[in-house]
Amino acid sequence: MRIILASPRGFCAGVNMAIECLELALKNFEPPVYVYHEIVHNKYVVEQFSKKGAVFVDDLQDVPAGSLLLFSAHGVSPEVRRIARERRLSTVDATCPLVTKVHLEAIRFAKLGYTIILIGHAGHDEVIGTMGEAPEAIVLVETPEDVDRLEVADTSKLAYLTQTTLSVDDANRIITRLRQRFPQIHNPPKEDICYATQNRQEAVARLSGEADLVLVLGSQNSSNSQRLRELAQDAGVPAHLIDGPQDMELSWFENVETILITAGASAPEIVVEECLDFLVEKFGATVESRSIRKEQVVFPLPRELRQFVTPASS
């Protein structure tokens, strides 16, 4: 058995920043440290932080007044920030800057009187936060068929934005339909789908043709990880999204000579290593690393936590 280990994979700059935020908060403040929603969409990460004293909540009423609260990498709406102020919570904003960029674009278009078409998945934390910036101005679409059903009063003041973790191909299909129906539609100055999402998708697209099976490390509620699995399946290669070796089924590996392994942007490298160790021990697999692009993006920590970083660790 041969394993192709795709790169880039795993943590992106936004996830790295959010995780460092929570690590510093737990180290320098007395637990519990509360987090609004999961810090990132990964079961392993959430479980490890829970053991260290992080408490993940979906309702700010569950956070005692005056406590420390982190906003997750996916961002929050202005309403959540208002409630946090009312409850006198000390907040640290670990929102990915690329998500913040989409929020700012939504605010700008809304102030100009535009109807904003948000391309994304209903119920996703990022989408909820973005729509909360201008709920009266934003309409969510998930498919090209949704575009066909749109009714817009003023097509001269129409813009679109996208969730950062979408499939590039899926987003482009919807954008194409939007441009067909509304040729004057405005778009953000730069595409919203994040660099890391695009890079991980490109790696799967380029390497999956060499594989008999694709394994994507990531949790079921991770949008960008789901897109990697779907991308491989759309290319005709069996693919599974797993949290670790405990999710593997031996039947998957019958008559399989080459496996492509990658990881979503919120999956830690340790779960990749555990899967590699399992396959090497079980099947005598050899591992070949294949990199299609280098990533050197780093996001600064929120100002509330920079004081806790020593020069050696920054």
C-alpha positions as CSV (number, residue, x, y, z in Angstrom):
1,M,0.0,0.0,0.0
2,R,1.2,3.5,-0.9
3,I,0.0,6.6,0.9
4,I,0.1,10.0,-0.8
5,L,0.1,12.7,2.0
6,A,-1.3,15.9,0.5
7,S,0.1,19.3,1.4
8,P,-1.1,21.9,2.2
9,R,-3.4,20.2,4.7
10,G,-4.7,20.8,8.3
11,F,-4.6,24.0,10.3
12,C,-4.9,27.2,8.4
13,A,-3.7,30.6,9.7
14,G,-7.2,31.5,11.1
15,V,-7.4,28.2,13.0
16,N,-3.9,28.5,14.3
17,M,-4.7,32.0,15.6
18,A,-8.0,30.9,17.3
19,I,-6.4,27.9,18.9
20,E,-3.5,30.0,20.2
21,C,-6.0,32.5,21.6
22,L,-7.7,29.8,23.7
23,E,-4.4,28.2,24.8
24,L,-3.2,31.6,26.0
25,A,-6.5,32.4,27.7
26,L,-6.5,29.0,29.6
27,K,-2.8,29.5,30.6
28,N,-3.2,33.1,31.8
29,F,-6.7,33.3,33.2
30,E,-8.4,31.1,35.8
31,P,-10.7,28.5,34.2
32,P,-13.3,28.1,33.2
33,V,-12.8,30.1,30.0
34,Y,-16.0,30.2,28.0
35,V,-16.2,29.9,24.2
36,Y,-19.2,30.9,22.1
37,H,-19.7,27.8,19.9
38,E,-16.9,25.5,19.1
39,I,-13.5,27.3,18.8
40,V,-13.1,25.4,15.5
41,H,-15.2,22.7,14.0
42,N,-13.2,19.7,15.1
43,K,-14.2,17.1,17.7
44,Y,-10.6,16.3,18.8
45,V,-9.7,19.9,19.4
46,V,-12.9,20.6,21.3
47,E,-12.5,17.5,23.5
48,Q,-8.8,18.4,24.3
49,F,-9.7,22.0,25.3
50,S,-12.7,20.8,27.4
51,K,-10.3,18.7,29.4
52,K,-8.2,21.9,30.1
53,G,-11.1,23.9,31.4
54,A,-12.7,25.5,28.3
55,V,-16.5,25.5,28.3
56,F,-18.3,25.7,24.9
57,V,-21.7,27.3,24.9
58,D,-24.4,28.0,22.3
59,D,-26.3,30.5,24.5
60,L,-24.7,33.5,26.3
61,Q,-27.2,33.0,29.1
62,D,-25.1,30.0,30.1
63,V,-22.1,32.3,30.7
64,P,-22.0,33.8,34.2
65,A,-21.9,37.6,34.2
66,G,-18.4,39.0,34.3
67,S,-16.7,35.9,32.9
68,L,-14.1,35.6,30.1
69,L,-15.6,34.7,26.7
70,L,-13.9,33.9,23.4
71,F,-15.7,34.3,20.1
72,S,-14.8,31.4,17.8
73,A,-13.0,31.5,14.5
74,H,-16.3,31.6,12.6
75,G,-17.3,35.0,13.8
76,V,-20.5,36.3,15.6
77,S,-23.3,38.7,14.8
78,P,-23.6,42.2,16.4
79,E,-26.5,40.9,18.5
80,V,-24.1,38.4,20.2
81,R,-21.6,41.2,20.9
82,R,-24.5,43.3,22.4
83,I,-25.6,40.6,24.7
84,A,-22.0,40.0,25.8
85,R,-21.7,43.7,26.7
86,E,-25.0,43.6,28.6
87,R,-23.7,40.6,30.6
88,R,-20.4,42.5,31.3
89,L,-18.4,39.7,29.8
90,S,-14.7,40.2,29.1
91,T,-14.4,39.2,25.4
92,V,-11.6,38.0,23.2
93,D,-12.4,38.0,19.5
94,A,-10.8,35.0,17.8
95,T,-12.7,35.5,14.5
96,C,-10.6,34.6,11.4
97,P,-9.7,37.9,9.7
98,L,-10.9,36.5,6.4
99,V,-14.4,36.1,8.0
100,T,-14.2,39.6,9.4
101,K,-13.5,40.8,5.8
102,V,-16.8,39.3,4.7
103,H,-18.6,41.0,7.6
104,L,-17.1,44.4,6.7
105,E,-18.2,43.9,3.1
106,A,-21.7,43.1,4.2
107,I,-21.8,46.3,6.3
108,R,-20.5,48.4,3.4
109,F,-22.9,47.1,0.8
110,A,-25.8,47.4,3.3
111,K,-25.0,51.0,4.0
112,L,-25.0,51.7,0.3
113,G,-28.6,50.3,0.1
114,Y,-27.7,47.1,-1.7
115,T,-29.4,43.8,-1.5
116,I,-26.7,41.2,-0.6
117,I,-26.8,37.7,-1.9
118,L,-24.9,35.5,0.5
119,I,-23.7,32.2,-1.0
120,G,-23.4,29.7,1.9
121,H,-24.9,26.9,4.0
122,A,-27.9,27.6,6.2
123,G,-27.2,27.2,9.8
124,H,-23.4,27.4,9.6
125,D,-21.9,29.5,12.3
126,E,-20.1,31.7,9.8
127,V,-23.3,32.3,7.8
128,I,-25.3,33.1,10.9
129,G,-22.7,35.7,12.0
130,T,-22.5,37.3,8.6
131,M,-26.2,37.6,8.1
132,G,-26.5,39.2,11.5
133,E,-24.5,42.2,10.3
134,A,-27.4,43.3,8.0
135,P,-30.3,40.8,8.3
136,E,-32.7,43.1,6.5
137,A,-30.4,43.3,3.5
138,I,-29.1,39.7,3.1
139,V,-30.6,36.8,1.2
140,L,-29.0,33.4,1.5
141,V,-28.7,31.1,-1.5
142,E,-27.3,27.6,-1.4
143,T,-27.8,26.3,-5.0
144,P,-28.1,27.6,-8.5
145,E,-31.8,26.8,-8.3
146,D,-32.1,29.2,-5.3
147,V,-30.8,31.9,-7.7
148,D,-33.6,31.1,-10.2
149,R,-36.2,31.8,-7.5
150,L,-34.8,35.1,-6.4
151,E,-36.9,38.3,-6.6
152,V,-35.0,41.5,-6.3
153,A,-36.6,44.9,-6.4
154,D,-33.6,46.9,-7.6
155,T,-31.1,44.9,-9.7
156,S,-28.8,47.9,-10.0
157,K,-28.1,47.6,-6.3
158,L,-27.3,44.0,-6.0
159,A,-24.1,42.3,-4.7
160,Y,-22.9,38.9,-3.7
161,L,-20.7,37.6,-0.9
162,T,-19.6,34.0,-0.1
163,Q,-19.0,31.9,3.0
164,T,-15.2,31.4,3.2
165,T,-15.2,27.6,3.4
166,L,-17.3,26.7,0.3
167,S,-16.3,24.5,-2.6
168,V,-14.8,26.7,-5.2
169,D,-16.6,24.8,-8.0
170,D,-19.9,25.0,-6.2
171,A,-19.5,28.7,-5.5
172,N,-18.5,29.4,-9.1
173,R,-21.6,27.6,-10.4
174,I,-23.9,29.8,-8.3
175,I,-21.9,33.0,-9.2
176,T,-22.3,32.1,-12.9
177,R,-26.0,31.7,-12.5
178,L,-26.2,35.0,-10.6
179,R,-24.3,36.8,-13.4
180,Q,-26.6,35.2,-16.0
181,R,-29.7,36.5,-14.2
182,F,-28.2,39.8,-12.9
183,P,-25.4,41.0,-15.2
184,Q,-24.9,44.1,-13.2
185,I,-24.4,42.3,-9.9
186,H,-21.5,43.6,-7.8
187,N,-18.8,41.4,-6.2
188,P,-16.3,42.0,-3.4
189,P,-12.9,43.5,-4.4
190,K,-11.4,40.0,-3.8
191,E,-13.0,36.6,-3.8
192,D,-14.1,35.6,-0.3
193,I,-13.3,31.9,-0.3
194,C,-10.2,31.7,1.8
195,Y,-6.8,30.8,0.5
196,A,-6.5,27.7,2.7
197,T,-9.8,26.3,1.5
198,Q,-8.8,26.8,-2.1
199,N,-5.3,25.3,-1.6
200,R,-6.6,22.2,0.1
201,Q,-9.2,21.7,-2.6
202,E,-6.6,22.2,-5.3
203,A,-4.4,19.5,-3.7
204,V,-7.3,17.0,-3.7
205,A,-8.2,17.9,-7.2
206,R,-4.7,17.4,-8.5
207,L,-3.8,14.3,-6.5
208,S,-7.0,12.2,-6.2
209,G,-6.6,10.9,-9.7
210,E,-3.6,8.8,-8.5
211,A,-5.6,7.2,-5.6
212,D,-8.0,4.3,-5.2
213,L,-9.3,5.9,-1.9
214,V,-9.3,9.3,-0.3
215,L,-9.3,9.8,3.5
216,V,-10.1,13.3,4.7
217,L,-9.3,14.0,8.4
218,G,-11.9,16.3,9.8
219,S,-15.2,16.4,11.7
220,Q,-18.7,16.0,10.2
221,N,-19.6,19.6,11.0
222,S,-16.6,21.0,9.3
223,S,-17.8,22.6,6.1
224,N,-14.4,22.8,4.4
225,S,-13.6,19.2,5.3
226,Q,-16.9,18.0,3.8
227,R,-16.1,19.9,0.6
228,L,-12.8,18.0,0.3
229,R,-14.6,14.6,0.6
230,E,-17.2,15.7,-2.0
231,L,-14.5,16.9,-4.3
232,A,-12.9,13.5,-4.3
233,Q,-16.2,11.7,-4.8
234,D,-17.1,14.0,-7.7
235,A,-13.9,12.9,-9.3
236,G,-15.0,9.3,-9.0
237,V,-12.8,8.2,-6.1
238,P,-14.3,6.7,-3.0
239,A,-13.8,9.1,-0.1
240,H,-14.5,9.2,3.6
241,L,-14.4,12.0,6.2
242,I,-13.1,10.7,9.5
243,D,-12.0,12.1,12.9
244,G,-9.2,9.5,13.3
245,P,-8.3,5.8,12.9
246,Q,-11.1,4.7,15.1
247,D,-13.5,5.7,12.3
248,M,-11.8,3.5,9.7
249,E,-13.5,0.3,8.4
250,L,-11.2,-2.4,7.1
251,S,-13.5,-3.1,4.2
252,W,-12.6,0.2,2.7
253,F,-9.1,-1.0,2.0
254,E,-9.9,-4.2,0.0
255,N,-8.0,-4.0,-3.3
256,V,-6.7,-0.5,-2.5
257,E,-3.1,0.1,-3.5
258,T,-2.9,3.9,-3.2
259,I,-4.6,6.2,-0.6
260,L,-4.6,9.9,-0.7
261,I,-4.7,11.5,2.8
262,T,-5.5,15.1,3.5
263,A,-7.0,17.1,6.4
264,G,-9.5,20.0,6.6
265,A,-8.4,23.4,7.9
266,S,-9.6,22.7,11.4
267,A,-8.1,19.2,11.8
268,P,-4.9,18.9,13.9
269,E,-1.8,17.1,12.6
270,I,-1.8,14.6,15.4
271,V,-4.9,12.9,14.0
272,V,-3.2,12.6,10.6
273,E,-0.2,11.0,12.3
274,E,-2.4,8.5,14.1
275,C,-4.0,7.5,10.8
276,L,-0.6,7.1,9.2
277,D,0.7,5.0,12.1
278,F,-2.4,2.7,11.9
279,L,-2.0,2.2,8.1
280,V,1.7,1.6,8.3
281,E,1.3,-1.0,11.1
282,K,-1.7,-2.7,9.6
283,F,-0.8,-2.8,5.9
284,G,2.9,-2.0,5.8
285,A,2.1,1.2,3.9
286,T,4.8,3.6,2.6
287,V,4.2,7.3,2.9
288,E,5.0,9.8,0.1
289,S,4.5,13.6,0.9
290,R,3.3,15.7,-2.1
291,S,3.2,19.5,-1.8
292,I,1.4,21.6,-4.4
293,R,1.9,24.9,-2.7
294,K,3.6,26.6,0.3
295,E,1.6,28.5,2.9
296,Q,3.2,31.2,4.9
297,V,0.2,33.2,6.1
298,V,0.2,34.2,9.8
299,F,-2.6,36.2,11.5
300,P,-1.8,38.4,14.6
301,L,-3.3,37.7,17.9
302,P,-6.1,39.9,19.3
303,R,-4.6,42.8,21.3
304,E,-6.1,41.4,24.6
305,L,-3.7,38.5,24.4
306,R,-0.5,39.9,22.8
307,Q,0.9,40.8,26.3
308,F,1.1,37.1,27.1
309,V,3.3,36.1,24.1
310,T,7.0,36.1,24.7
311,P,9.3,37.1,21.8
312,A,10.7,33.5,21.7
313,S,7.2,32.0,21.1
314,S,5.8,34.6,18.8
